[in-house]
Amino acid sequence: MWDARITRAIVCLGLMALLTLLVPACGGKSGETGGAGETGAPAAASIKLSYSIFFPPTHLQCITADEWAKEIEKRTGGRVTITLYPGGSLTKAPDVYEGVMNGVSDLGMSCFAYTRGRFPLLEGLDLPLGYPDGSTATRIANEMIQKYQPQELADTHLLYVHAHGPGILATKKPVNKLEDVAGMKIRATGLSSKVVESLGGAPVGMSQPETYEALQKGVAEATLCPVETLKGWKQGEVIDYVVDTSCIGYTTAMFVTMNLDKWNALPPDIQQIFNEVSQEWIAKHGAAWDQADAEGREFVAGLGKQTIALDEAEQARWREKVVPILDEYVASMTAKNLPGDTFLADLQEKLAAPAGQ
């Protein structure tokens, strides 16, 4: 009798021990979701991307781009990490787009205008149409690209664009009338070089990183630029006058684009996150341009530089001088079978519309 009880106890203890070993093998704790160890599937691989930016790291647009990259990382739960290479450290400003296209970098930010003729239809964005501020220029540039879907961008995946506030003339000598511009060596790129020519100046082509030294050494006597560059690129230190030429304010549209193969290789959910964050950052970049313009004005005022306002009659003269540029753009696009006439008309209509429409 005693032996039977002992035997039964031993059997029960053995069964309990066996159950203890078997239960963990059947699944995890209650409430846990499947992981690599439970499903047998490997964890999602980390996606590491390089981002070439021509702005220096201290520039507000580079800071805004870095915030964009961090937001991508946050929303993907760390599945995507983006390393910035600012100041042209990976590809120089004129080479950024080709660098993205050829895989030198995965992402890139630079100006369409730095490769003149490469983006013919989009040159219309930079025309001297009297842009009031960076937010407006940025919003309109994105709307136009969304509407026209230009084929000239088909070799990369464009995420969004942004554009600075109205270009003004910063000089080493006073300019009160058109005659004061005659023969002046003025830094300009893309279509802004045609603005300089139409005003009687001599355009000198170079990127923003080269401009400070050119002004300092007299290679250029002035620069046609948004006022923010006078602080963002420290150019206010090497000019003496700021001429308010916003009556013919042009902008410079800047791309944020991605290598096409790298984009196509992204999982659909990550592509969606890129699109969502990029849409949100359009307004952020526009606001950053407006903030930078305000800081630029404060910066040059603090340096004691003089701001010159053109009177109404003089503004009318400057507007008349740039009309042939608009006509030439339309004729050039027609010759290329591109819709330059409707593109320009749409731009002018958007600029004429009340704010917010």
KEKE-3310 file (N, C-alpha, C; in steps of 0.2 Angstrom, whole numbers, plus 5000, padded with zeros to 4 digits):
npx = (5004:5009:5020:5013:5007:5018:5024:5013:5015:5027:5025:5016:5024:5033:5026:5022:5034:5037:5027:5030:5042:5037:5027:5033:5038:5027:5023:5024:5024:5008:5000:5011:5018:5022:5040:5056:5061:5050:5043:5051:5055:5067:5072:5067:5078:5089:5089:5100:5104:5112:5114:5116:5119:5120:5120:5128:5131:5126:5116:5099:5091:5098:5097:5083:5082:5089:5080:5069:5075:5077:5064:5059:5066:5061:5047:5048:5052:5065:5070:5074:5089:5096:5110:5117:5127:5133:5136:5142:5151:5150:5145:5148:5138:5133:5134:5125:5112:5115:5123:5115:5107:5116:5120:5130:5126:5112:5101:5098:5100:5099:5100:5090:5094:5108:5112:5110:5099:5097:5085:5073:5058:5056:5064:5055:5050:5059:5058:5058:5046:5041:5040:5033:5037:5046:5038:5027:5033:5038:5026:5020:5029:5029:5015:5015:5024:5018:5006:5011:5020:5034:5044:5058:5062:5061:5071:5075:5068:5057:5055:5051:5050:5058:5058:5067:5064:5060:5072:5085:5096:5112:5126:5142:5143:5132:5116:5104:5096:5093:5104:5115:5118:5124:5136:5141:5148:5140:5136:5127:5115:5108:5093:5093:5104:5101:5092:5101:5108:5098:5096:5107:5119:5134:5134:5141:5144:5142:5141:5133:5142:5154:5153:5156:5170:5172:5166:5173:5186:5183:5180:5167:5156:5144:5129:5115:5102:5093:5088:5092:5104:5113:5116:5115:5125:5135:5137:5134:5144:5153:5148:5140:5128:5110:5099:5082:5074:5063:5052:5054:5056:5064:5064:5073:5072:5073:5078:5073:5078:5078:5088:5082:5082:5085:5073:5063:5066:5062:5051:5033:5026:5036:5039:5027:5028:5039:5033:5023:5029:5037:5027:5023:5034:5036:5029:5036:5049:5046:5042:5054:5062:5056:5059:5072:5075:5070:5079:5091:5089:5089:5103:5111:5107:5112:5125:5127:5124:5118:5101:5092:5078:5069:5060:5043:5042:5055:5054:5045:5052:5062:5054:5049:5061:5063:5053:5056:5063:5053:5046:5055:5057:5045:5045:5056:5052:5042:5048:5054:5044:5037:5025:5027:5020:5007:5012:5019:5008:5000:5008:5009:4995:4993:5002:4995:4984:4974:4982:4983:4975)
npy = (4994:5006:5007:5009:5021:5029:5027:5032:5046:5049:5047:5057:5069:5068:5070:5083:5090:5087:5094:5107:5109:5108:5118:5132:5130:5130:5143:5161:5173:5178:5191:5195:5200:5192:5189:5188:5177:5169:5167:5163:5171:5183:5198:5215:5222:5235:5251:5261:5277:5290:5307:5321:5338:5354:5366:5374:5366:5374:5382:5387:5380:5368:5363:5362:5351:5341:5339:5334:5322:5315:5314:5305:5294:5292:5289:5278:5269:5268:5260:5266:5275:5291:5299:5314:5324:5339:5355:5352:5342:5329:5328:5342:5357:5360:5347:5339:5333:5325:5316:5310:5303:5295:5287:5291:5298:5294:5302:5320:5337:5352:5366:5368:5378:5377:5369:5374:5373:5359:5357:5362:5367:5369:5380:5391:5393:5401:5413:5432:5437:5443:5437:5436:5431:5417:5407:5408:5406:5393:5385:5387:5382:5368:5365:5368:5359:5347:5348:5348:5338:5336:5329:5330:5327:5314:5304:5303:5301:5313:5321:5333:5351:5366:5384:5400:5417:5433:5438:5450:5464:5465:5475:5482:5495:5510:5509:5517:5519:5512:5515:5514:5501:5497:5488:5482:5469:5455:5442:5428:5415:5402:5407:5420:5425:5430:5440:5449:5453:5459:5470:5477:5474:5463:5447:5435:5419:5407:5396:5397:5394:5399:5413:5422:5424:5428:5441:5447:5448:5455:5449:5448:5462:5463:5454:5445:5439:5430:5439:5432:5425:5434:5433:5419:5414:5423:5433:5447:5453:5457:5466:5482:5488:5486:5483:5485:5476:5469:5471:5465:5452:5437:5419:5404:5388:5373:5356:5341:5326:5308:5294:5283:5269:5266:5271:5264:5252:5253:5247:5247:5253:5261:5270:5277:5284:5292:5300:5306:5313:5322:5330:5337:5344:5353:5366:5369:5371:5382:5391:5392:5399:5411:5415:5415:5426:5437:5436:5439:5452:5458:5455:5462:5475:5476:5476:5488:5491:5499:5500:5502:5509:5508:5520:5522:5525:5521:5507:5503:5505:5494:5483:5483:5481:5467:5460:5455:5443:5435:5433:5427:5415:5408:5407:5399:5387:5384:5380:5369:5360:5361:5366:5380:5393:5391:5387:5398:5407:5401:5402:5416:5418:5412:5419:5431:5429:5431:5429:5413:5407)
npz = (5000:5004:4996:4983:4985:4985:4972:4964:4968:4963:4949:4947:4950:4940:4928:4930:4929:4916:4909:4913:4905:4892:4890:4889:4876:4868:4865:4868:4882:4888:4878:4871:4855:4840:4837:4829:4835:4838:4826:4817:4807:4800:4808:4802:4790:4793:4785:4778:4773:4763:4763:4753:4755:4750:4758:4772:4788:4798:4793:4792:4783:4781:4794:4795:4786:4792:4803:4796:4792:4804:4808:4799:4803:4816:4814:4806:4816:4818:4808:4796:4794:4791:4785:4785:4774:4774:4767:4754:4756:4751:4738:4727:4725:4711:4707:4714:4710:4699:4706:4715:4705:4700:4710:4719:4731:4741:4743:4739:4741:4732:4720:4706:4697:4697:4687:4673:4660:4661:4667:4660:4659:4672:4675:4674:4686:4693:4687:4687:4695:4705:4718:4734:4747:4755:4759:4751:4738:4740:4742:4729:4720:4723:4720:4706:4701:4705:4697:4684:4682:4677:4664:4665:4677:4679:4681:4694:4711:4715:4731:4737:4735:4739:4740:4740:4747:4740:4728:4730:4728:4733:4736:4734:4731:4731:4724:4715:4704:4688:4679:4688:4689:4677:4669:4681:4690:4694:4705:4700:4696:4685:4679:4685:4681:4669:4672:4678:4666:4659:4666:4664:4670:4673:4673:4685:4686:4699:4713:4730:4740:4735:4734:4745:4746:4733:4733:4743:4737:4726:4714:4711:4712:4717:4723:4717:4726:4739:4754:4765:4763:4766:4780:4782:4774:4777:4769:4771:4777:4768:4759:4756:4754:4753:4741:4738:4728:4726:4718:4706:4711:4711:4713:4719:4715:4724:4725:4734:4732:4728:4724:4711:4711:4724:4730:4724:4730:4743:4756:4754:4765:4771:4760:4760:4773:4770:4760:4767:4778:4770:4763:4775:4778:4768:4771:4782:4777:4770:4779:4786:4777:4777:4790:4790:4781:4788:4799:4791:4787:4800:4803:4793:4796:4809:4806:4801:4788:4774:4768:4753:4745:4731:4722:4716:4702:4698:4701:4691:4680:4681:4681:4668:4661:4663:4657:4643:4647:4652:4640:4632:4639:4636:4622:4621:4627:4619:4608:4612:4613:4625:4638:4641:4640:4646:4659:4663:4664:4673:4685:4686:4689:4701:4709:4709:4715:4730:4747:4753:4744)
capx = (5000:5014:5024:5009:5007:5025:5024:5009:5018:5033:5023:5013:5029:5036:5021:5022:5040:5036:5023:5034:5046:5033:5023:5036:5039:5021:5022:5027:5019:5001:5000:5017:5018:5028:5046:5060:5062:5044:5040:5057:5057:5072:5070:5068:5085:5090:5090:5104:5104:5116:5110:5121:5116:5125:5120:5132:5127:5123:5111:5093:5088:5101:5094:5077:5083:5091:5074:5066:5078:5076:5057:5059:5069:5056:5041:5049:5054:5073:5071:5078:5093:5099:5116:5118:5133:5131:5142:5145:5156:5150:5145:5147:5132:5131:5134:5121:5107:5118:5126:5109:5105:5121:5121:5135:5122:5105:5097:5101:5097:5102:5096:5089:5097:5115:5113:5106:5097:5095:5077:5070:5052:5056:5067:5050:5049:5064:5057:5057:5039:5038:5038:5033:5041:5048:5032:5023:5037:5038:5020:5018:5033:5026:5009:5016:5027:5012:5002:5014:5024:5039:5048:5065:5063:5059:5077:5076:5061:5057:5051:5047:5055:5057:5061:5068:5060:5062:5079:5087:5103:5117:5131:5148:5142:5125:5112:5097:5093:5096:5111:5120:5120:5128:5143:5143:5149:5135:5135:5120:5115:5102:5089:5095:5110:5098:5090:5107:5110:5093:5097:5113:5125:5138:5133:5146:5141:5145:5137:5133:5148:5160:5152:5159:5177:5172:5164:5178:5191:5182:5179:5160:5154:5137:5126:5108:5101:5088:5092:5094:5111:5118:5117:5116:5132:5139:5139:5133:5150:5157:5144:5139:5121:5105:5094:5076:5072:5057:5047:5056:5058:5064:5066:5077:5068:5078:5075:5075:5076:5081:5090:5076:5082:5084:5066:5059:5068:5059:5045:5028:5025:5041:5038:5021:5031:5043:5028:5019:5034:5039:5022:5023:5040:5035:5027:5042:5055:5044:5043:5061:5065:5054:5062:5079:5075:5070:5086:5095:5088:5092:5110:5114:5106:5117:5132:5127:5124:5112:5096:5090:5072:5068:5054:5038:5044:5060:5052:5041:5057:5065:5049:5049:5067:5063:5048:5059:5065:5047:5044:5061:5056:5039:5047:5061:5049:5038:5053:5056:5037:5035:5020:5029:5015:5003:5016:5020:5001:4998:5012:5006:4989:4994:5005:4990:4978:4975:4985:4980:4971)
capy = (5000:5012:5007:5011:5028:5032:5026:5037:5052:5050:5048:5064:5074:5067:5073:5090:5092:5087:5100:5113:5109:5109:5124:5137:5129:5131:5150:5166:5175:5181:5198:5196:5199:5188:5192:5184:5170:5165:5166:5160:5176:5188:5205:5219:5225:5243:5255:5267:5282:5295:5313:5326:5344:5360:5371:5372:5363:5379:5385:5385:5375:5361:5361:5359:5345:5336:5338:5329:5315:5313:5312:5299:5289:5291:5286:5271:5265:5266:5255:5270:5280:5295:5302:5320:5326:5346:5359:5350:5337:5322:5331:5349:5360:5358:5340:5335:5330:5319:5312:5306:5299:5289:5283:5294:5298:5291:5308:5326:5344:5358:5371:5367:5383:5376:5365:5377:5369:5353:5357:5368:5369:5372:5387:5395:5394:5406:5420:5437:5438:5447:5433:5440:5428:5410:5402:5408:5403:5386:5382:5388:5378:5362:5365:5368:5352:5342:5348:5347:5332:5337:5323:5331:5324:5306:5300:5302:5301:5319:5321:5339:5356:5373:5390:5406:5423:5437:5440:5457:5466:5467:5478:5486:5503:5512:5508:5520:5519:5507:5517:5512:5494:5496:5485:5479:5462:5453:5435:5426:5408:5401:5413:5426:5429:5434:5446:5454:5455:5463:5476:5480:5471:5458:5441:5431:5412:5403:5394:5401:5393:5403:5420:5426:5425:5432:5448:5449:5449:5460:5446:5451:5468:5463:5447:5444:5434:5432:5443:5427:5423:5439:5430:5412:5413:5428:5438:5453:5455:5459:5470:5488:5491:5481:5487:5482:5475:5464:5472:5459:5447:5430:5414:5399:5382:5368:5350:5336:5320:5302:5289:5280:5262:5266:5273:5258:5246:5254:5244:5252:5257:5266:5275:5281:5288:5297:5305:5310:5318:5327:5334:5341:5348:5359:5372:5370:5374:5389:5396:5393:5404:5418:5417:5417:5432:5441:5436:5442:5459:5461:5454:5468:5481:5476:5478:5495:5492:5503:5498:5507:5507:5511:5523:5518:5526:5517:5500:5502:5504:5488:5478:5483:5478:5460:5457:5451:5437:5430:5431:5422:5408:5405:5405:5393:5381:5382:5377:5362:5357:5361:5371:5386:5398:5389:5386:5405:5410:5398:5405:5423:5418:5410:5425:5437:5427:5433:5425:5407:5404)
capz = (5000:5005:4989:4978:4985:4983:4965:4961:4969:4958:4942:4946:4950:4933:4923:4931:4927:4909:4907:4914:4900:4886:4890:4885:4869:4864:4864:4873:4887:4886:4876:4867:4848:4837:4835:4825:4838:4838:4819:4813:4801:4803:4809:4796:4790:4794:4779:4779:4767:4763:4760:4751:4755:4748:4763:4777:4793:4802:4789:4794:4778:4783:4801:4794:4783:4798:4807:4792:4792:4811:4809:4795:4808:4821:4811:4804:4822:4817:4802:4792:4797:4786:4787:4781:4772:4772:4764:4748:4758:4747:4731:4726:4724:4705:4705:4718:4706:4695:4711:4717:4699:4698:4716:4724:4737:4740:4743:4738:4740:4729:4716:4699:4693:4696:4681:4668:4654:4663:4669:4656:4661:4679:4675:4674:4693:4695:4684:4691:4694:4711:4724:4740:4752:4754:4760:4744:4733:4741:4740:4722:4717:4724:4716:4699:4699:4706:4692:4677:4682:4671:4663:4666:4684:4679:4682:4701:4714:4719:4737:4737:4733:4742:4737:4745:4746:4734:4727:4731:4725:4738:4732:4737:4730:4731:4717:4716:4698:4683:4677:4693:4688:4671:4669:4687:4690:4699:4706:4698:4693:4681:4676:4688:4677:4663:4676:4678:4659:4657:4670:4661:4673:4670:4678:4686:4688:4705:4719:4736:4744:4732:4734:4750:4744:4727:4735:4747:4733:4720:4708:4710:4715:4720:4722:4717:4731:4744:4759:4770:4762:4769:4786:4781:4771:4780:4764:4773:4780:4762:4755:4760:4753:4751:4737:4738:4721:4727:4713:4701:4715:4708:4718:4716:4718:4727:4725:4738:4728:4730:4719:4709:4713:4731:4731:4722:4734:4749:4757:4753:4771:4772:4755:4763:4778:4767:4757:4772:4781:4765:4763:4780:4778:4763:4775:4787:4774:4768:4786:4788:4773:4780:4797:4788:4778:4794:4802:4787:4788:4806:4803:4790:4800:4815:4804:4799:4781:4772:4764:4748:4743:4724:4721:4712:4695:4696:4701:4685:4675:4682:4679:4661:4659:4664:4653:4638:4650:4652:4633:4630:4642:4633:4616:4621:4629:4613:4603:4615:4614:4632:4639:4644:4640:4652:4665:4666:4665:4680:4690:4687:4692:4708:4713:4709:4720:4737:4751:4756:4739)
cpx = (5004:5018:5020:5008:5013:5026:5020:5012:5023:5031:5020:5019:5033:5032:5021:5028:5040:5032:5026:5039:5043:5029:5026:5037:5033:5020:5024:5022:5013:5002:5006:5015:5023:5034:5050:5061:5056:5041:5045:5059:5062:5069:5071:5075:5084:5092:5094:5105:5109:5112:5115:5117:5121:5125:5125:5128:5124:5117:5104:5090:5091:5098:5087:5077:5084:5085:5070:5068:5077:5068:5055:5061:5064:5050:5042:5052:5061:5074:5075:5082:5096:5105:5117:5126:5133:5138:5145:5151:5156:5149:5144:5140:5129:5130:5129:5116:5110:5121:5121:5107:5110:5123:5127:5132:5115:5100:5101:5097:5101:5098:5096:5093:5105:5117:5109:5105:5095:5088:5074:5063:5052:5060:5062:5049:5053:5063:5056:5050:5036:5036:5038:5037:5042:5042:5028:5026:5037:5032:5018:5022:5031:5020:5010:5020:5022:5008:5005:5018:5029:5043:5055:5067:5062:5065:5079:5068:5061:5052:5047:5053:5053:5060:5061:5063:5063:5069:5080:5094:5107:5123:5136:5147:5134:5122:5105:5093:5097:5103:5116:5122:5124:5135:5145:5143:5145:5135:5128:5120:5108:5099:5091:5100:5107:5094:5095:5108:5104:5093:5103:5120:5129:5138:5140:5144:5145:5140:5138:5140:5154:5159:5155:5166:5177:5170:5170:5184:5190:5180:5171:5160:5148:5134:5118:5106:5095:5092:5094:5101:5116:5120:5119:5123:5137:5141:5138:5139:5154:5153:5142:5132:5117:5100:5088:5073:5067:5052:5048:5058:5058:5065:5071:5074:5074:5074:5077:5073:5080:5082:5084:5076:5082:5077:5062:5060:5065:5053:5039:5026:5030:5041:5032:5024:5035:5038:5025:5023:5036:5034:5022:5029:5040:5034:5033:5047:5053:5045:5050:5064:5063:5057:5069:5080:5074:5076:5091:5095:5091:5100:5113:5113:5111:5124:5133:5126:5117:5107:5093:5083:5071:5061:5049:5040:5050:5059:5049:5047:5061:5060:5049:5055:5067:5058:5051:5061:5059:5045:5049:5059:5050:5041:5052:5057:5044:5042:5055:5049:5035:5030:5022:5024:5010:5006:5017:5013:4999:5002:5010:4999:4989:4997:5000:4985:4979:4978:4981:4975:4975)
cpy = (5006:5013:5010:5019:5032:5032:5031:5044:5054:5051:5055:5070:5074:5071:5081:5093:5092:5093:5106:5114:5111:5115:5130:5136:5130:5138:5155:5168:5178:5189:5200:5195:5195:5191:5187:5177:5166:5163:5163:5165:5181:5195:5210:5222:5233:5246:5261:5271:5287:5301:5319:5333:5350:5365:5369:5370:5368:5383:5382:5380:5368:5359:5358:5352:5339:5334:5333:5322:5312:5310:5306:5293:5287:5287:5279:5267:5263:5262:5259:5275:5284:5299:5308:5322:5334:5349:5357:5345:5330:5324:5338:5351:5358:5351:5335:5330:5324:5314:5307:5301:5293:5285:5285:5295:5296:5297:5314:5332:5349:5362:5368:5371:5381:5372:5368:5373:5362:5352:5363:5371:5372:5378:5392:5397:5400:5413:5425:5440:5442:5443:5437:5438:5420:5405:5402:5404:5395:5382:5382:5383:5371:5360:5364:5361:5346:5342:5346:5341:5332:5331:5324:5329:5317:5302:5299:5302:5308:5319:5327:5345:5362:5378:5396:5412:5427:5439:5447:5458:5468:5469:5481:5493:5504:5511:5511:5520:5514:5508:5515:5505:5493:5494:5482:5472:5459:5445:5433:5419:5407:5407:5420:5429:5433:5440:5451:5457:5460:5470:5480:5478:5466:5452:5437:5424:5409:5401:5398:5400:5397:5410:5424:5429:5430:5440:5451:5452:5454:5456:5447:5457:5468:5455:5448:5438:5436:5435:5438:5425:5428:5437:5423:5410:5418:5433:5445:5457:5459:5463:5477:5491:5485:5485:5482:5481:5469:5465:5467:5453:5440:5425:5409:5392:5377:5362:5346:5329:5314:5297:5284:5272:5261:5267:5266:5252:5247:5250:5249:5256:5262:5272:5280:5286:5294:5302:5309:5315:5324:5332:5339:5346:5354:5365:5374:5373:5381:5394:5397:5398:5411:5420:5419:5424:5438:5442:5440:5450:5462:5460:5460:5474:5482:5478:5485:5496:5496:5500:5503:5505:5511:5514:5520:5519:5521:5509:5498:5501:5497:5482:5478:5480:5470:5456:5453:5444:5432:5428:5426:5415:5405:5403:5399:5387:5379:5378:5370:5358:5356:5367:5377:5392:5397:5389:5393:5408:5407:5401:5412:5423:5416:5416:5431:5435:5429:5427:5419:5404:5400)
cpz = (5000:4998:4984:4978:4983:4975:4962:4962:4964:4951:4942:4946:4943:4928:4924:4928:4919:4906:4908:4908:4893:4885:4886:4878:4865:4862:4869:4878:4884:4884:4872:4860:4845:4835:4831:4828:4838:4831:4815:4807:4804:4804:4803:4796:4790:4787:4780:4773:4768:4760:4759:4751:4754:4753:4768:4783:4798:4799:4791:4789:4780:4790:4800:4790:4788:4802:4803:4792:4799:4812:4805:4800:4813:4819:4809:4810:4821:4812:4797:4796:4791:4789:4782:4780:4769:4769:4758:4750:4754:4740:4731:4724:4717:4703:4709:4715:4703:4700:4714:4711:4698:4705:4721:4731:4736:4740:4742:4738:4737:4725:4709:4695:4692:4690:4675:4662:4655:4665:4666:4658:4668:4680:4676:4682:4696:4692:4689:4691:4701:4717:4730:4746:4751:4755:4754:4739:4734:4739:4733:4718:4717:4720:4709:4697:4700:4700:4685:4677:4677:4670:4664:4673:4685:4681:4690:4704:4718:4725:4738:4735:4738:4739:4741:4743:4741:4734:4727:4728:4731:4735:4737:4736:4730:4724:4719:4710:4693:4681:4681:4692:4682:4672:4676:4687:4696:4699:4704:4696:4690:4678:4679:4684:4671:4666:4676:4671:4657:4661:4668:4665:4670:4675:4678:4689:4694:4710:4725:4740:4742:4733:4739:4748:4737:4728:4738:4742:4727:4714:4706:4714:4719:4719:4722:4721:4736:4750:4765:4769:4765:4776:4785:4779:4773:4775:4766:4776:4774:4757:4759:4759:4751:4747:4736:4731:4721:4721:4707:4705:4712:4714:4715:4719:4719:4728:4732:4735:4730:4724:4718:4711:4720:4733:4730:4727:4741:4750:4756:4759:4772:4767:4757:4768:4775:4763:4762:4776:4776:4764:4768:4780:4773:4767:4779:4783:4772:4774:4787:4783:4775:4786:4795:4785:4783:4798:4798:4787:4794:4806:4799:4793:4806:4813:4801:4792:4779:4767:4759:4745:4736:4724:4716:4704:4693:4696:4694:4679:4675:4680:4672:4658:4659:4660:4647:4641:4650:4645:4630:4632:4638:4626:4616:4623:4623:4608:4605:4615:4621:4633:4643:4645:4646:4658:4668:4668:4672:4686:4691:4690:4699:4712:4713:4714:4727:4742:4753:4751:4734)
residu = (MET:TRP:ASP:ALA:ARG:ILE:THR:ARG:ALA:ILE:VAL:CYS:LEU:GLY:LEU:MET:ALA:LEU:LEU:THR:LEU:LEU:VAL:PRO:ALA:CYS:GLY:GLY:LYS:SER:GLY:GLU:THR:GLY:GLY:ALA:GLY:GLU:THR:GLY:ALA:PRO:ALA:ALA:ALA:SER:ILE:LYS:LEU:SER:TYR:SER:ILE:PHE:PHE:PRO:PRO:THR:HIS:LEU:GLN:CYS:ILE:THR:ALA:ASP:GLU:TRP:ALA:LYS:GLU:ILE:GLU:LYS:ARG:THR:GLY:GLY:ARG:VAL:THR:ILE:THR:LEU:TYR:PRO:GLY:GLY:SER:LEU:THR:LYS:ALA:PRO:ASP:VAL:TYR:GLU:GLY:VAL:MET:ASN:GLY:VAL:SER:ASP:LEU:GLY:MET:SER:CYS:PHE:ALA:TYR:THR:ARG:GLY:ARG:PHE:PRO:LEU:LEU:GLU:GLY:LEU:ASP:LEU:PRO:LEU:GLY:TYR:PRO:ASP:GLY:SER:THR:ALA:THR:ARG:ILE:ALA:ASN:GLU:MET:ILE:GLN:LYS:TYR:GLN:PRO:GLN:GLU:LEU:ALA:ASP:THR:HIS:LEU:LEU:TYR:VAL:HIS:ALA:HIS:GLY:PRO:GLY:ILE:LEU:ALA:THR:LYS:LYS:PRO:VAL:ASN:LYS:LEU:GLU:ASP:VAL:ALA:GLY:MET:LYS:ILE:ARG:ALA:THR:GLY:LEU:SER:SER:LYS:VAL:VAL:GLU:SER:LEU:GLY:GLY:ALA:PRO:VAL:GLY:MET:SER:GLN:PRO:GLU:THR:TYR:GLU:ALA:LEU:GLN:LYS:GLY:VAL:ALA:GLU:ALA:THR:LEU:CYS:PRO:VAL:GLU:THR:LEU:LYS:GLY:TRP:LYS:GLN:GLY:GLU:VAL:ILE:ASP:TYR:VAL:VAL:ASP:THR:SER:CYS:ILE:GLY:TYR:THR:THR:ALA:MET:PHE:VAL:THR:MET:ASN:LEU:ASP:LYS:TRP:ASN:ALA:LEU:PRO:PRO:ASP:ILE:GLN:GLN:ILE:PHE:ASN:GLU:VAL:SER:GLN:GLU:TRP:ILE:ALA:LYS:HIS:GLY:ALA:ALA:TRP:ASP:GLN:ALA:ASP:ALA:GLU:GLY:ARG:GLU:PHE:VAL:ALA:GLY:LEU:GLY:LYS:GLN:THR:ILE:ALA:LEU:ASP:GLU:ALA:GLU:GLN:ALA:ARG:TRP:ARG:GLU:LYS:VAL:VAL:PRO:ILE:LEU:ASP:GLU:TYR:VAL:ALA:SER:MET:THR:ALA:LYS:ASN:LEU:PRO:GLY:ASP:THR:PHE:LEU:ALA:ASP:LEU:GLN:GLU:LYS:LEU:ALA:ALA:PRO:ALA:GLY:GLN)
# end
